[in-house]
Amino acid sequence: MKLTKIDNNFSASPQISVEDLLDIKAAGFRSVICNRPDSEDGGAHPDHNLLESAAKEAGLKFAYLPVVPGQINDAQVAGFKLAIDKLPGPILGYCRLGIRSKVLYERAR
């Protein structure tokens, strides 16, 4: 899994799988934020509910804040800021390529 470390509290990643969650936990992350809508690409990627359930089993906190590519608005940034302020860090944010998660984090700071 390719991670882009933004700072000591946040990294961004492309789409993750259930199998990645133990590695995410082992890497020291305490929370995961999904920024990819379940319906994106016809839902060919794992549903956030499946990943949330597996994350909780692995001892990770999980938040679902879906964002459509190229359509990030102020309300979504505010919601993201609330999530990163509330969730224990370090946090891994993911979407299809990791770009939306990175942009949301940068705008929330």
C-alpha positions as protocol buffer text, in pm:
chain_id: "A"
residue {
  index: 1
  type: MET
  ca { x: 0 y: 0 z: 0 }
}
residue {
  index: 2
  type: LYS
  ca { x: 138 y: 339 z: -103 }
}
residue {
  index: 3
  type: LEU
  ca { x: 113 y: 602 z: 169 }
}
residue {
  index: 4
  type: THR
  ca { x: 174 y: 973 z: 137 }
}
residue {
  index: 5
  type: LYS
  ca { x: 275 y: 1110 z: 477 }
}
residue {
  index: 6
  type: ILE
  ca { x: 149 y: 1466 z: 516 }
}
residue {
  index: 7
  type: ASP
  ca { x: 265 y: 1515 z: 877 }
}
residue {
  index: 8
  type: ASN
  ca { x: 299 y: 1310 z: 1196 }
}
residue {
  index: 9
  type: ASN
  ca { x: -79 y: 1294 z: 1241 }
}
residue {
  index: 10
  type: PHE
  ca { x: -203 y: 1225 z: 887 }
}
residue {
  index: 11
  type: SER
  ca { x: -121 y: 1017 z: 580 }
}
residue {
  index: 12
  type: ALA
  ca { x: -321 y: 967 z: 260 }
}
residue {
  index: 13
  type: SER
  ca { x: -359 y: 645 z: 67 }
}
residue {
  index: 14
  type: PRO
  ca { x: -526 y: 504 z: -242 }
}
residue {
  index: 15
  type: GLN
  ca { x: -817 y: 262 z: -192 }
}
residue {
  index: 16
  type: ILE
  ca { x: -757 y: 12 z: 87 }
}
residue {
  index: 17
  type: SER
  ca { x: -889 y: -340 z: 134 }
}
residue {
  index: 18
  type: VAL
  ca { x: -995 y: -537 z: 443 }
}
residue {
  index: 19
  type: GLU
  ca { x: -662 y: -718 z: 422 }
}
residue {
  index: 20
  type: ASP
  ca { x: -474 y: -385 z: 451 }
}
residue {
  index: 21
  type: LEU
  ca { x: -627 y: -298 z: 788 }
}
residue {
  index: 22
  type: LEU
  ca { x: -394 y: -514 z: 998 }
}
residue {
  index: 23
  type: ASP
  ca { x: -94 y: -356 z: 822 }
}
residue {
  index: 24
  type: ILE
  ca { x: -246 y: -10 z: 882 }
}
residue {
  index: 25
  type: LYS
  ca { x: -282 y: -91 z: 1252 }
}
residue {
  index: 26
  type: ALA
  ca { x: 71 y: -237 z: 1266 }
}
residue {
  index: 27
  type: ALA
  ca { x: 206 y: 83 z: 1106 }
}
residue {
  index: 28
  type: GLY
  ca { x: 78 y: 274 z: 1409 }
}
residue {
  index: 29
  type: PHE
  ca { x: -241 y: 428 z: 1271 }
}
residue {
  index: 30
  type: ARG
  ca { x: -528 y: 459 z: 1516 }
}
residue {
  index: 31
  type: SER
  ca { x: -800 y: 588 z: 1282 }
}
residue {
  index: 32
  type: VAL
  ca { x: -912 y: 560 z: 919 }
}
residue {
  index: 33
  type: ILE
  ca { x: -1120 y: 808 z: 719 }
}
residue {
  index: 34
  type: CYS
  ca { x: -1291 y: 699 z: 398 }
}
residue {
  index: 35
  type: ASN
  ca { x: -1337 y: 985 z: 149 }
}
residue {
  index: 36
  type: ARG
  ca { x: -1462 y: 767 z: -137 }
}
residue {
  index: 37
  type: PRO
  ca { x: -1835 y: 739 z: -205 }
}
residue {
  index: 38
  type: ASP
  ca { x: -1955 y: 378 z: -208 }
}
residue {
  index: 39
  type: SER
  ca { x: -2123 y: 435 z: -545 }
}
residue {
  index: 40
  type: GLU
  ca { x: -1805 y: 561 z: -716 }
}
residue {
  index: 41
  type: ASP
  ca { x: -1694 y: 349 z: -1014 }
}
residue {
  index: 42
  type: GLY
  ca { x: -2016 y: 151 z: -987 }
}
residue {
  index: 43
  type: GLY
  ca { x: -1922 y: 30 z: -640 }
}
residue {
  index: 44
  type: ALA
  ca { x: -1643 y: -198 z: -767 }
}
residue {
  index: 45
  type: HIS
  ca { x: -1434 y: -122 z: -455 }
}
residue {
  index: 46
  type: PRO
  ca { x: -1506 y: -241 z: -99 }
}
residue {
  index: 47
  type: ASP
  ca { x: -1809 y: -80 z: 64 }
}
residue {
  index: 48
  type: HIS
  ca { x: -1724 y: 150 z: 356 }
}
residue {
  index: 49
  type: ASN
  ca { x: -1951 y: -50 z: 590 }
}
residue {
  index: 50
  type: LEU
  ca { x: -1741 y: -363 z: 531 }
}
residue {
  index: 51
  type: LEU
  ca { x: -1419 y: -169 z: 590 }
}
residue {
  index: 52
  type: GLU
  ca { x: -1562 y: 6 z: 897 }
}
residue {
  index: 53
  type: SER
  ca { x: -1662 y: -326 z: 1053 }
}
residue {
  index: 54
  type: ALA
  ca { x: -1319 y: -478 z: 983 }
}
residue {
  index: 55
  type: ALA
  ca { x: -1143 y: -164 z: 1109 }
}
residue {
  index: 56
  type: LYS
  ca { x: -1333 y: -179 z: 1438 }
}
residue {
  index: 57
  type: GLU
  ca { x: -1243 y: -548 z: 1474 }
}
residue {
  index: 58
  type: ALA
  ca { x: -878 y: -448 z: 1427 }
}
residue {
  index: 59
  type: GLY
  ca { x: -911 y: -182 z: 1697 }
}
residue {
  index: 60
  type: LEU
  ca { x: -919 y: 117 z: 1462 }
}
residue {
  index: 61
  type: LYS
  ca { x: -1163 y: 408 z: 1468 }
}
residue {
  index: 62
  type: PHE
  ca { x: -1337 y: 475 z: 1134 }
}
residue {
  index: 63
  type: ALA
  ca { x: -1515 y: 771 z: 974 }
}
residue {
  index: 64
  type: TYR
  ca { x: -1702 y: 792 z: 642 }
}
residue {
  index: 65
  type: LEU
  ca { x: -1687 y: 1135 z: 475 }
}
residue {
  index: 66
  type: PRO
  ca { x: -1751 y: 1074 z: 104 }
}
residue {
  index: 67
  type: VAL
  ca { x: -1644 y: 1342 z: -144 }
}
residue {
  index: 68
  type: VAL
  ca { x: -1698 y: 1348 z: -520 }
}
residue {
  index: 69
  type: PRO
  ca { x: -1373 y: 1420 z: -711 }
}
residue {
  index: 70
  type: GLY
  ca { x: -1330 y: 1787 z: -794 }
}
residue {
  index: 71
  type: GLN
  ca { x: -1630 y: 1892 z: -584 }
}
residue {
  index: 72
  type: ILE
  ca { x: -1485 y: 1953 z: -238 }
}
residue {
  index: 73
  type: ASN
  ca { x: -1682 y: 2227 z: -64 }
}
residue {
  index: 74
  type: ASP
  ca { x: -1645 y: 2422 z: 262 }
}
residue {
  index: 75
  type: ALA
  ca { x: -1900 y: 2206 z: 448 }
}
residue {
  index: 76
  type: GLN
  ca { x: -1702 y: 1891 z: 363 }
}
residue {
  index: 77
  type: VAL
  ca { x: -1378 y: 2056 z: 477 }
}
residue {
  index: 78
  type: ALA
  ca { x: -1548 y: 2157 z: 805 }
}
residue {
  index: 79
  type: GLY
  ca { x: -1673 y: 1799 z: 853 }
}
residue {
  index: 80
  type: PHE
  ca { x: -1326 y: 1665 z: 783 }
}
residue {
  index: 81
  type: LYS
  ca { x: -1171 y: 1909 z: 1032 }
}
residue {
  index: 82
  type: LEU
  ca { x: -1420 y: 1795 z: 1295 }
}
residue {
  index: 83
  type: ALA
  ca { x: -1329 y: 1431 z: 1227 }
}
residue {
  index: 84
  type: ILE
  ca { x: -953 y: 1483 z: 1248 }
}
residue {
  index: 85
  type: ASP
  ca { x: -996 y: 1686 z: 1568 }
}
residue {
  index: 86
  type: LYS
  ca { x: -1207 y: 1408 z: 1724 }
}
residue {
  index: 87
  type: LEU
  ca { x: -1036 y: 1090 z: 1600 }
}
residue {
  index: 88
  type: PRO
  ca { x: -721 y: 957 z: 1767 }
}
residue {
  index: 89
  type: GLY
  ca { x: -411 y: 998 z: 1552 }
}
residue {
  index: 90
  type: PRO
  ca { x: -224 y: 915 z: 1356 }
}
residue {
  index: 91
  type: ILE
  ca { x: -498 y: 898 z: 1093 }
}
residue {
  index: 92
  type: LEU
  ca { x: -500 y: 738 z: 749 }
}
residue {
  index: 93
  type: GLY
  ca { x: -734 y: 898 z: 495 }
}
residue {
  index: 94
  type: TYR
  ca { x: -812 y: 715 z: 172 }
}
residue {
  index: 95
  type: CYS
  ca { x: -1002 y: 754 z: -154 }
}
residue {
  index: 96
  type: ARG
  ca { x: -940 y: 620 z: -505 }
}
residue {
  index: 97
  type: LEU
  ca { x: -591 y: 768 z: -541 }
}
residue {
  index: 98
  type: GLY
  ca { x: -542 y: 950 z: -208 }
}
residue {
  index: 99
  type: ILE
  ca { x: -568 y: 1296 z: -362 }
}
residue {
  index: 100
  type: ARG
  ca { x: -906 y: 1395 z: -215 }
}
residue {
  index: 101
  type: SER
  ca { x: -796 y: 1288 z: 132 }
}
residue {
  index: 102
  type: LYS
  ca { x: -476 y: 1490 z: 99 }
}
residue {
  index: 103
  type: VAL
  ca { x: -662 y: 1800 z: -26 }
}
residue {
  index: 104
  type: LEU
  ca { x: -924 y: 1774 z: 250 }
}
residue {
  index: 105
  type: TYR
  ca { x: -653 y: 1752 z: 515 }
}
residue {
  index: 106
  type: GLU
  ca { x: -456 y: 2043 z: 374 }
}
residue {
  index: 107
  type: ARG
  ca { x: -769 y: 2260 z: 350 }
}
residue {
  index: 108
  type: ALA
  ca { x: -878 y: 2162 z: 703 }
}
residue {
  index: 109
  type: ARG
  ca { x: -547 y: 2277 z: 855 }
}
